[in-house]
Amino acid sequence: MTFGKFIFGLIITAIGFLIVWKSDWLMNNFGRIGFAEKHLGTEGGSRLLYKIIGLVIIFIGFMYATDLTDSLLNWIANTVFKAQLPS
């Protein structure tokens, strides 16, 4: 694991945190999402979707910073497709 990869992972995590923290600002500037309003709640579906997207980005950032993305992808390939990725 390199120091640059760790820093880049933390930057991705910080972007995800900002999306979760400022979900109301995102909704006011980019508008409501019809799918989210219909399926995720009565009045807060878009905010919830923005927060879920932010949490996924935070998770990806931490995985990248700790160099676990290759292990996760290998596990998914092995579980779903019954194939081993080359190392």
SEKE-114060 format. One record per residue: residue in three letters; x, y negated, z of N, C-alpha, C in turn; residue number from 0. Coordinates in nm, 4 decimals, decimal comma, padded with zeros to 6 digits, always signed. Each point is the difference from the previous one (the first is absolute). Layout:
pt resn->ala n_px->X n_py->Y n_pz->Z ca_px->X ca_py->Y ca_pz->Z c_px->X c_py->Y c_pz->Z resi->NUM
...
END
This chain:
pt resn->met n_px->+00,0856 n_py->+00,1181 n_pz->+00,0000 ca_px->-00,0856 ca_py->-00,1181 ca_pz->+00,0000 c_px->+00,0895 c_py->-00,1234 c_pz->+00,0000 resi->0
pt resn->thr n_px->-00,0321 n_py->-00,0917 n_pz->-00,0863 ca_px->+00,0786 ca_py->-00,1215 ca_pz->-00,0080 c_px->-00,0694 c_py->-00,1130 c_pz->+00,0732 resi->1
pt resn->phe n_px->+00,0787 n_py->-00,1000 n_pz->+00,0344 ca_px->-00,0531 ca_py->-00,1158 ca_pz->+00,0720 c_px->-00,0970 c_py->-00,0785 c_pz->-00,0874 resi->2
pt resn->gly n_px->+00,0283 n_py->-00,0094 n_pz->-00,1294 ca_px->-00,0879 ca_py->-00,0719 ca_pz->-00,0920 c_px->-00,1366 c_py->+00,0650 c_pz->-00,0124 resi->3
pt resn->lys n_px->-00,0024 n_py->+00,1326 n_pz->-00,0017 ca_px->-00,1263 ca_py->+00,0731 ca_pz->-00,0065 c_px->-00,0822 c_py->-00,0238 c_pz->+00,1262 resi->4
pt resn->phe n_px->+00,0660 n_py->-00,0056 n_pz->+00,1129 ca_px->-00,0676 ca_py->-00,0255 ca_pz->+00,1272 c_px->-00,0610 c_py->-00,1404 c_pz->+00,0007 resi->5
pt resn->ile n_px->+00,0763 n_py->-00,0988 n_pz->-00,0435 ca_px->-00,0490 ca_py->-00,1381 ca_pz->-00,0030 c_px->-00,1165 c_py->-00,0125 c_pz->-00,0981 resi->6
pt resn->phe n_px->+00,0112 n_py->+00,0617 n_pz->-00,1175 ca_px->-00,1082 ca_py->-00,0049 ca_pz->-00,0978 c_px->-00,1269 c_py->+00,0653 c_pz->+00,0558 resi->7
pt resn->gly n_px->+00,0151 n_py->+00,1098 n_pz->+00,0730 ca_px->-00,1151 ca_py->+00,0645 ca_pz->+00,0641 c_px->-00,0651 c_py->-00,0902 c_pz->+00,1028 resi->8
pt resn->leu n_px->+00,0811 n_py->-00,0742 n_pz->+00,0750 ca_px->-00,0561 ca_py->-00,0938 ca_pz->+00,0974 c_px->-00,0708 c_py->-00,1166 c_pz->-00,0688 resi->9
pt resn->ile n_px->+00,0493 n_py->-00,0426 n_pz->-00,1141 ca_px->-00,0670 ca_py->-00,1066 ca_pz->-00,0755 c_px->-00,1361 c_py->+00,0496 c_pz->-00,0505 resi->10
pt resn->ile n_px->-00,0046 n_py->+00,1234 n_pz->-00,0491 ca_px->-00,1276 ca_py->+00,0583 ca_pz->-00,0428 c_px->-00,0956 c_py->+00,0078 c_pz->+00,1181 resi->11
pt resn->thr n_px->+00,0496 n_py->+00,0406 n_pz->+00,1163 ca_px->-00,0815 ca_py->+00,0077 ca_pz->+00,1196 c_px->-00,0530 c_py->-00,1374 c_pz->+00,0390 resi->12
pt resn->ala n_px->+00,0834 n_py->-00,1029 n_pz->-00,0090 ca_px->-00,0430 ca_py->-00,1355 ca_pz->+00,0340 c_px->-00,1091 c_py->-00,0484 c_pz->-00,0960 resi->13
pt resn->ile n_px->+00,0107 n_py->+00,0345 n_pz->-00,1275 ca_px->-00,1039 ca_py->-00,0375 ca_pz->-00,0965 c_px->-00,1323 c_py->+00,0683 c_pz->+00,0360 resi->14
pt resn->gly n_px->+00,0063 n_py->+00,1264 n_pz->+00,0364 ca_px->-00,1199 ca_py->+00,0711 ca_pz->+00,0433 c_px->-00,0604 c_py->-00,0619 c_pz->+00,1243 resi->15
pt resn->phe n_px->+00,0847 n_py->-00,0415 n_pz->+00,0947 ca_px->-00,0484 ca_py->-00,0663 ca_pz->+00,1208 c_px->-00,0714 c_py->-00,1302 c_pz->-00,0347 resi->16
pt resn->leu n_px->+00,0567 n_py->-00,0773 n_pz->-00,0922 ca_px->-00,0635 ca_py->-00,1255 ca_pz->-00,0405 c_px->-00,1356 c_py->+00,0248 c_pz->-00,0658 resi->17
pt resn->ile n_px->-00,0120 n_py->+00,1062 n_pz->-00,0764 ca_px->-00,1284 ca_py->+00,0328 ca_pz->-00,0622 c_px->-00,1038 c_py->+00,0339 c_pz->+00,1063 resi->18
pt resn->val n_px->+00,0397 n_py->+00,0760 n_pz->+00,1019 ca_px->-00,0932 ca_py->+00,0329 ca_pz->+00,1083 c_px->-00,0359 c_py->-00,1250 c_pz->+00,0795 resi->19
pt resn->trp n_px->+00,0985 n_py->-00,0808 n_pz->+00,0306 ca_px->-00,0194 ca_py->-00,1181 ca_pz->+00,0841 c_px->-00,0837 c_py->-00,1065 c_pz->-00,0701 resi->20
pt resn->lys n_px->+00,0222 n_py->-00,0194 n_pz->-00,1281 ca_px->-00,0673 ca_py->-00,1063 ca_pz->-00,0749 c_px->-00,1061 c_py->+00,0555 c_pz->-00,0949 resi->21
pt resn->ser n_px->-00,0695 n_py->+00,1044 n_pz->+00,0391 ca_px->-00,1014 ca_py->+00,0588 ca_pz->-00,0873 c_px->-00,1154 c_py->-00,0964 c_pz->-00,0266 resi->22
pt resn->asp n_px->-00,0339 n_py->-00,0834 n_pz->+00,0986 ca_px->-00,1054 ca_py->-00,0993 ca_pz->-00,0208 c_px->+00,0432 c_py->-00,1033 c_pz->-00,1039 resi->23
pt resn->trp n_px->+00,1249 n_py->-00,0435 n_pz->+00,0051 ca_px->+00,0521 ca_py->-00,0949 ca_pz->-00,0981 c_px->-00,0011 c_py->+00,0625 c_pz->-00,1394 resi->24
pt resn->leu n_px->+00,0392 n_py->+00,1271 n_pz->-00,0092 ca_px->-00,0012 ca_py->+00,0687 ca_pz->-00,1289 c_px->-00,1415 c_py->+00,0081 c_pz->-00,0562 resi->25
pt resn->met n_px->-00,0969 n_py->+00,0292 n_pz->+00,0875 ca_px->-00,1373 ca_py->+00,0104 ca_pz->-00,0473 c_px->-00,0518 c_py->-00,1364 c_pz->-00,0465 resi->26
pt resn->asn n_px->+00,0345 n_py->-00,1062 n_pz->+00,0710 ca_px->-00,0451 ca_py->-00,1331 ca_pz->-00,0400 c_px->+00,0630 c_py->-00,0443 c_pz->-00,1311 resi->27
pt resn->asn n_px->+00,1227 n_py->+00,0388 n_pz->-00,0271 ca_px->+00,0697 ca_py->-00,0444 ca_pz->-00,1201 c_px->-00,0181 c_py->+00,0923 c_pz->-00,1206 resi->28
pt resn->phe n_px->-00,0165 n_py->+00,1290 n_pz->+00,0243 ca_px->-00,0132 ca_py->+00,0946 ca_pz->-00,1102 c_px->-00,1408 c_py->+00,0547 c_pz->-00,0143 resi->29
pt resn->gly n_px->-00,0861 n_py->-00,0268 n_pz->+00,0954 ca_px->-00,1396 ca_py->+00,0393 ca_pz->-00,0087 c_px->-00,0289 c_py->+00,1363 c_pz->+00,0583 resi->30
pt resn->arg n_px->-00,1273 n_py->+00,0286 n_pz->+00,0003 ca_px->-00,0466 ca_py->+00,1289 ca_pz->+00,0516 c_px->+00,0186 c_py->+00,1085 c_pz->-00,1055 resi->31
pt resn->ile n_px->+00,0115 n_py->+00,1233 n_pz->+00,0477 ca_px->+00,0152 ca_py->+00,1149 ca_pz->-00,0874 c_px->-00,1317 c_py->+00,0766 c_pz->+00,0050 resi->32
pt resn->gly n_px->-00,0667 n_py->+00,0100 n_pz->-00,1140 ca_px->-00,1329 ca_py->+00,0609 ca_pz->-00,0053 c_px->-00,0037 c_py->+00,1424 c_pz->+00,0520 resi->33
pt resn->phe n_px->+00,0977 n_py->+00,0801 n_pz->-00,0396 ca_px->+00,0058 ca_py->+00,1390 ca_pz->+00,0463 c_px->+00,0094 c_py->+00,0071 c_pz->+00,1517 resi->34
pt resn->ala n_px->+00,0855 n_py->-00,0849 n_pz->+00,0572 ca_px->+00,0198 ca_py->+00,0021 ca_pz->+00,1451 c_px->-00,1248 c_py->-00,0476 c_pz->+00,0731 resi->35
pt resn->glu n_px->-00,0657 n_py->-00,1019 n_pz->-00,0523 ca_px->-00,1216 ca_py->-00,0504 ca_pz->+00,0634 c_px->-00,1107 c_py->+00,1049 c_pz->-00,0033 resi->36
pt resn->lys n_px->-00,0046 n_py->+00,0779 n_pz->-00,1053 ca_px->-00,1054 ca_py->+00,1008 ca_pz->-00,0133 c_px->+00,0266 c_py->+00,1226 c_pz->+00,0871 resi->37
pt resn->his n_px->+00,1265 n_py->+00,0435 n_pz->+00,0058 ca_px->+00,0288 ca_py->+00,1290 ca_pz->+00,0628 c_px->+00,0667 c_py->-00,0085 c_pz->+00,1374 resi->38
pt resn->leu n_px->+00,0583 n_py->-00,1123 n_pz->+00,0376 ca_px->+00,0757 ca_py->-00,0051 ca_pz->+00,1258 c_px->-00,0659 c_py->-00,0820 c_pz->+00,1103 resi->39
pt resn->gly n_px->-00,1136 n_py->-00,0568 n_pz->-00,0224 ca_px->-00,0658 ca_py->-00,0747 ca_pz->+00,1053 c_px->-00,0974 c_py->-00,1009 c_pz->-00,0558 resi->40
pt resn->thr n_px->-00,0740 n_py->-00,0630 n_pz->+00,0897 ca_px->-00,1031 ca_py->-00,0932 ca_pz->-00,0442 c_px->+00,0566 c_py->-00,1383 c_pz->-00,0302 resi->41
pt resn->glu n_px->+00,0795 n_py->-00,0550 n_pz->+00,0881 ca_px->+00,0544 ca_py->-00,1339 ca_pz->-00,0218 c_px->+00,1520 c_py->-00,0064 c_pz->+00,0072 resi->42
pt resn->gly n_px->+00,0644 n_py->+00,1039 n_pz->+00,0381 ca_px->+00,1442 ca_py->-00,0049 ca_pz->+00,0150 c_px->+00,0755 c_py->+00,1006 c_pz->-00,0830 resi->43
pt resn->gly n_px->-00,0600 n_py->+00,0501 n_pz->-00,1052 ca_px->+00,0637 ca_py->+00,1045 ca_pz->-00,0789 c_px->+00,1272 c_py->-00,0453 c_pz->-00,0688 resi->44
pt resn->ser n_px->-00,0003 n_py->-00,1230 n_pz->-00,0518 ca_px->+00,1194 ca_py->-00,0500 ca_pz->-00,0689 c_px->+00,1142 c_py->-00,0208 c_pz->+00,0974 resi->45
pt resn->arg n_px->-00,0301 n_py->-00,0568 n_pz->+00,1164 ca_px->+00,1045 ca_py->-00,0184 ca_pz->+00,1019 c_px->+00,0585 c_py->+00,1355 c_pz->+00,0402 resi->46
pt resn->leu n_px->-00,0875 n_py->+00,0972 n_pz->+00,0182 ca_px->+00,0457 ca_py->+00,1336 ca_pz->+00,0394 c_px->+00,0890 c_py->+00,0602 c_pz->-00,1084 resi->47
pt resn->leu n_px->-00,0358 n_py->-00,0154 n_pz->-00,1268 ca_px->+00,0822 ca_py->+00,0543 ca_pz->-00,1073 c_px->+00,1361 c_py->-00,0689 c_pz->-00,0052 resi->48
pt resn->tyr n_px->+00,0018 n_py->-00,1326 n_pz->+00,0174 ca_px->+00,1285 ca_py->-00,0703 ca_pz->+00,0038 c_px->+00,0864 c_py->+00,0519 c_pz->+00,1157 resi->49
pt resn->lys n_px->-00,0609 n_py->+00,0252 n_pz->+00,1145 ca_px->+00,0759 ca_py->+00,0514 ca_pz->+00,1147 c_px->+00,0506 c_py->+00,1419 c_pz->-00,0247 resi->50
pt resn->ile n_px->-00,0821 n_py->+00,0830 n_pz->-00,0637 ca_px->+00,0435 ca_py->+00,1365 ca_pz->-00,0322 c_px->+00,1171 c_py->-00,0028 c_pz->-00,0975 resi->51
pt resn->ile n_px->-00,0085 n_py->-00,0869 n_pz->-00,1011 ca_px->+00,1107 ca_py->-00,0132 ca_pz->-00,0949 c_px->+00,1269 c_py->-00,0443 c_pz->+00,0722 resi->52
pt resn->gly n_px->-00,0133 n_py->-00,0963 n_pz->+00,0920 ca_px->+00,1148 ca_py->-00,0458 ca_pz->+00,0779 c_px->+00,0602 c_py->+00,1104 c_pz->+00,0849 resi->53
pt resn->leu n_px->-00,0853 n_py->+00,0810 n_pz->+00,0622 ca_px->+00,0507 ca_py->+00,1107 ca_pz->+00,0827 c_px->+00,0729 c_py->+00,1041 c_pz->-00,0838 resi->54
pt resn->val n_px->-00,0502 n_py->+00,0273 n_pz->-00,1190 ca_px->+00,0684 ca_py->+00,0948 ca_pz->-00,0896 c_px->+00,1367 c_py->-00,0553 c_pz->-00,0397 resi->55
pt resn->ile n_px->+00,0070 n_py->-00,1307 n_pz->-00,0280 ca_px->+00,1282 ca_py->-00,0618 ca_pz->-00,0355 c_px->+00,0957 c_py->+00,0038 c_pz->+00,1188 resi->56
pt resn->ile n_px->-00,0496 n_py->-00,0225 n_pz->+00,1212 ca_px->+00,0842 ca_py->+00,0101 ca_pz->+00,1202 c_px->+00,0559 c_py->+00,1422 c_pz->+00,0128 resi->57
pt resn->phe n_px->-00,0851 n_py->+00,0989 n_pz->-00,0185 ca_px->+00,0422 ca_py->+00,1398 ca_pz->+00,0095 c_px->+00,1081 c_py->+00,0309 c_pz->-00,1042 resi->58
pt resn->ile n_px->-00,0221 n_py->-00,0446 n_pz->-00,1231 ca_px->+00,0988 ca_py->+00,0231 ca_pz->-00,1059 c_px->+00,1313 c_py->-00,0707 c_pz->+00,0329 resi->59
pt resn->gly n_px->-00,0075 n_py->-00,1220 n_pz->+00,0532 ca_px->+00,1207 ca_py->-00,0743 ca_pz->+00,0358 c_px->+00,0814 c_py->+00,0709 c_pz->+00,1073 resi->60
pt resn->phe n_px->-00,0680 n_py->+00,0499 n_pz->+00,1033 ca_px->+00,0723 ca_py->+00,0732 ca_pz->+00,1049 c_px->+00,0588 c_py->+00,1303 c_pz->-00,0531 resi->61
pt resn->met n_px->-00,0745 n_py->+00,0674 n_pz->-00,0870 ca_px->+00,0513 ca_py->+00,1240 ca_pz->-00,0581 c_px->+00,1249 c_py->-00,0286 c_pz->-00,0833 resi->62
pt resn->tyr n_px->-00,0028 n_py->-00,1091 n_pz->-00,0767 ca_px->+00,1149 ca_py->-00,0352 ca_pz->-00,0833 c_px->+00,1181 c_py->-00,0431 c_pz->+00,0863 resi->63
pt resn->ala n_px->-00,0266 n_py->-00,0770 n_pz->+00,1061 ca_px->+00,1076 ca_py->-00,0487 ca_pz->+00,0859 c_px->+00,0697 c_py->+00,1139 c_pz->+00,0731 resi->64
pt resn->thr n_px->-00,0741 n_py->+00,1028 n_pz->+00,0369 ca_px->+00,0588 ca_py->+00,1118 ca_pz->+00,0728 c_px->+00,0398 c_py->+00,1157 c_pz->-00,0915 resi->65
pt resn->asp n_px->-00,0103 n_py->-00,0214 n_pz->-00,1314 ca_px->+00,0433 ca_py->+00,0975 ca_pz->-00,1001 c_px->-00,0781 c_py->+00,1315 c_pz->+00,0088 resi->66
pt resn->leu n_px->-00,1305 n_py->-00,0108 n_pz->+00,0223 ca_px->-00,0841 ca_py->+00,1188 ca_pz->+00,0067 c_px->-00,0879 c_py->+00,0180 c_pz->-00,1229 resi->67
pt resn->thr n_px->+00,0112 n_py->-00,0877 n_pz->-00,0985 ca_px->-00,0863 ca_py->+00,0100 ca_pz->-00,1176 c_px->+00,0291 c_py->+00,1270 c_pz->-00,0805 resi->68
pt resn->asp n_px->+00,1251 n_py->+00,0367 n_pz->-00,0151 ca_px->+00,0331 ca_py->+00,1222 ca_pz->-00,0745 c_px->-00,0554 c_py->+00,1237 c_pz->+00,0698 resi->69
pt resn->ser n_px->+00,0088 n_py->+00,0030 n_pz->+00,1325 ca_px->-00,0533 ca_py->+00,1140 ca_pz->+00,0749 c_px->-00,1512 c_py->+00,0092 c_pz->-00,0152 resi->70
pt resn->leu n_px->-00,0688 n_py->-00,1141 n_pz->+00,0038 ca_px->-00,1453 ca_py->-00,0001 ca_pz->-00,0149 c_px->-00,0405 c_py->+00,0458 c_pz->-00,1389 resi->71
pt resn->leu n_px->+00,0651 n_py->-00,0525 n_pz->-00,1031 ca_px->-00,0331 ca_py->+00,0405 ca_pz->-00,1363 c_px->+00,0291 c_py->+00,1474 c_pz->-00,0237 resi->72
pt resn->asn n_px->+00,1072 n_py->+00,0500 n_pz->+00,0570 ca_px->+00,0333 ca_py->+00,1422 ca_pz->-00,0122 c_px->-00,1057 c_py->+00,0853 c_pz->+00,0696 resi->73
pt resn->trp n_px->-00,0464 n_py->-00,0439 n_pz->+00,1171 ca_px->-00,1028 ca_py->+00,0732 ca_pz->+00,0729 c_px->-00,1303 c_py->+00,0015 c_pz->-00,0790 resi->74
pt resn->ile n_px->-00,0380 n_py->-00,1148 n_pz->-00,0581 ca_px->-00,1234 ca_py->-00,0069 ca_pz->-00,0789 c_px->+00,0104 c_py->+00,0907 c_pz->-00,1227 resi->75
pt resn->ala n_px->+00,1124 n_py->-00,0044 n_pz->-00,0696 ca_px->+00,0176 ca_py->+00,0843 ca_pz->-00,1180 c_px->-00,0041 c_py->+00,1473 c_pz->+00,0373 resi->76
pt resn->asn n_px->+00,0603 n_py->+00,0350 n_pz->+00,1121 ca_px->+00,0032 ca_py->+00,1394 ca_pz->+00,0428 c_px->-00,1378 c_py->+00,0466 c_pz->+00,0444 resi->77
pt resn->thr n_px->-00,0750 n_py->-00,0866 n_pz->+00,0680 ca_px->-00,1313 ca_py->+00,0376 ca_pz->+00,0516 c_px->-00,1053 c_py->+00,0035 c_pz->-00,1096 resi->78
pt resn->val n_px->-00,0057 n_py->-00,1041 n_pz->-00,0790 ca_px->-00,1068 ca_py->-00,0121 ca_pz->-00,0987 c_px->+00,0294 c_py->+00,0811 c_pz->-00,1257 resi->79
pt resn->phe n_px->+00,1202 n_py->-00,0128 n_pz->-00,0515 ca_px->+00,0320 ca_py->+00,0610 ca_pz->-00,1289 c_px->+00,0805 c_py->+00,1283 c_pz->+00,0122 resi->80
pt resn->lys n_px->+00,0357 n_py->+00,0388 n_pz->+00,1199 ca_px->+00,0800 ca_py->+00,1209 ca_pz->+00,0238 c_px->+00,1303 c_py->-00,0031 c_pz->-00,0776 resi->81
pt resn->ala n_px->+00,0616 n_py->-00,1193 n_pz->-00,0036 ca_px->+00,1266 ca_py->-00,0167 ca_pz->-00,0722 c_px->+00,0971 c_py->-00,0783 c_pz->+00,0869 resi->82
pt resn->gln n_px->+00,1251 n_py->+00,0279 n_pz->-00,0140 ca_px->+00,1045 ca_py->-00,0678 ca_pz->+00,0744 c_px->+00,0663 c_py->-00,1031 c_pz->-00,0904 resi->83
pt resn->leu n_px->+00,0087 n_py->-00,1255 n_pz->+00,0475 ca_px->+00,0688 ca_py->-00,1028 ca_pz->-00,0771 c_px->+00,1497 c_py->+00,0232 c_pz->+00,0055 resi->84
pt resn->pro n_px->+00,0719 n_py->-00,0301 n_pz->-00,1070 ca_px->+00,1457 ca_py->+00,0170 ca_pz->+00,0038 c_px->+00,0637 c_py->-00,1001 c_pz->+00,0966 resi->85
pt resn->ser n_px->+00,1026 n_py->+00,0444 n_pz->+00,0682 ca_px->+00,0670 ca_py->-00,0873 ca_pz->+00,0970 c_px->+00,1064 c_py->-00,0846 c_pz->-00,0644 resi->86
END
